[in-house]
Amino acid sequence: MTWNDQFLKLFERCLEQYRGGNDDFHSYYSEDDIEFLASIGYKPRELFDFVEDLADEGEPTESTALLVAAVRRDYFLTIQKGIHSDKEITTDDLPTFGDTLGELAYLPRILTKARAKLSGELDPNIMFGCGGDRKFLRENGNIHPADFLRHVWAADKDDKAVLDYVLSQRPQ
């Protein structure tokens, strides 16, 4: 039960390298690191995106990165039975920033990204938890990215259930 400690140590090591001026995330990882990330359903770029945003923007924190990784890991191990998907969604597959679900702009986009994050199908150039995602979650009740992922997972393919959840979190 030490995968979380291993994740945080790797995160800290990558953060130090990035803050030291190394932005070539491929050079951050040993073969053991790559194997570890694969064992939790993670891609090297996913970890780097959280490292880069923390260093450059001050968020999301290490604990947020860990909690998001925990949801992905749980999904990978329980739903995908440890088998990586061979599908990948690109930016062309994402709804636009202005697309709406209910009255909420951006919800179709973050919902699509969340589903792809859960299944490990995000193109490496797409980040779940990016600045736009964080803004949407903050403005709609300060929803934690990991909580959003878990609700998307629980809702399965029911967009209305996700919409209802987000609306229930919004300030009155």
N, C-alpha and C positions, 0 to 999 in steps of 0.2 A: 504494500500500500504506500509506496514512496514515489509514484509517478509524479505527483504534484510537486514534491521537493525537487525532483529532477527537472521538471518544467521550469520552475522558478529559478533554479541555478542557471539553466540554459538561457532563460530570458535575461537575467542579470549579466551574464557573460556577453550576450549579444548587445545589450544596451551599452556596456562599457566600450565595446568595439565601435559601435556607431558614434557614441559621444567622443571617442578618440579620433574620429575622422574617417573611419572605414565604412563606406556605404555599399560595399560589395557583399551583400548578405550571403552569397554563395560561399564566401571564404570563411564564414562564421562557424560552419558546421563540420564536425568530423563524421566519418561513416557511422559511428555509434549514435551520434545525434540524429542523423537522417533516419536511422533505423528506429530510434525512440519515437521521433515525430510520426513516422508511418504507423507505429504500433498504437498510437492514440488517434489515428485518422487525420493527422495534420500534415500540411505541406510547409516546407521551409519559408516560403514567402508569407504565409499567414502569420507566423510568429514575428517575422521582420516588420510587417505592417503595424503591429501593436507596438513594437520597439520604436520604430520611427516616429509614430504619432506621439508616444509618450515623451520622447526626447525633444521633438519639435514643437508640440502643442501642449504638453503637460497632462494629456489624457489620451486614451484610457490608461488607468493604472495597471500595475502588475497583477493586482488581485482581480481586476476585471478581465484581463487576458486569461488568467487561470480559470475563472468561472466560465468564460465562453469556451475555453478548451475542454473543460469538464463536460459541458453539455454535448459538444461535438464527440468527445470520447465515448460518452454513454450511448449516444445514438449509433456510433460506429460499431461498438461492441454488442449492443442489444438488438438493434434493428438490422444492421448490415452484417452482423455476425463476423465482424473483423475483415470483411471483404470490401476493398476499395471500388468505388464506382469508376467506370470507364467513360462516363459522360462529363461534359464540362460546359457551363454556360458562359457566354461572353457578354460584353457590354451590349451587343446587338440584341441579345435575348432579354434584356432588362426593360421593364416599363420605363417611361420617361419620368423625369422629376415631377412633372405636372399631372401625371395620370392620377386618378382618384379612385378610392374605394369608399363607399358611403360619401361623406363630404370631405374625406381626408386625402389631400394631395400627398404624394410620396409613399403612402402606405403600400400600394401595389409593388413599388420598387423594393422597399425594405423587406416586404414579405417574400418576394421572389429570391432576394439575396439570402434571407434567413433559411428558406427551404434548401437552397443550394449549399449553404454553409453546413446545415445539418448532415446532408448527404455527401459532403466533400466534393461538390461539383462546381465550385466557384473557380473561374479562370484566375490564375495567380495575380492578375492585374486588377482584380475586384476585391475590395475588402468589405466584409461584414463588420460593422462597427466604425466605419469611416466617419469623418466629420459630419457629413450629411445625415447619416444614420443617427449619430449621437444627438444632433440638433432635433431631429424628428422625435426621438425618444424622450429627450428633455422637455420639449414643448408639449408633449402629450402625457404628462403625469410623472415625468422623471423616471421612466421605466428603465430598469437595468437591462443592458443588452442580453445577458444570460437569461433573465426572466422572460424577455421577449422570445428568445429561441425556444425555451421550454413551453411557452404557450403556443407557439407555432407548431411544435412537435405534437402537443396534446390535441390541437385542433385538427391535425392531419391535413386534409385538403379543404377544410371548411373555412373559406375566407370570411364569412360572416361571423364565425366564432372569434376570429382574430380581431376583426373590426369591433365587435362588442367588447372584447377585452380592452382594447386601446381606449375606446370611448369611456369605459368604466374607470379608467385610470386618470382621465383628464380632470384638471381642477374645475370645481363647480363655479 
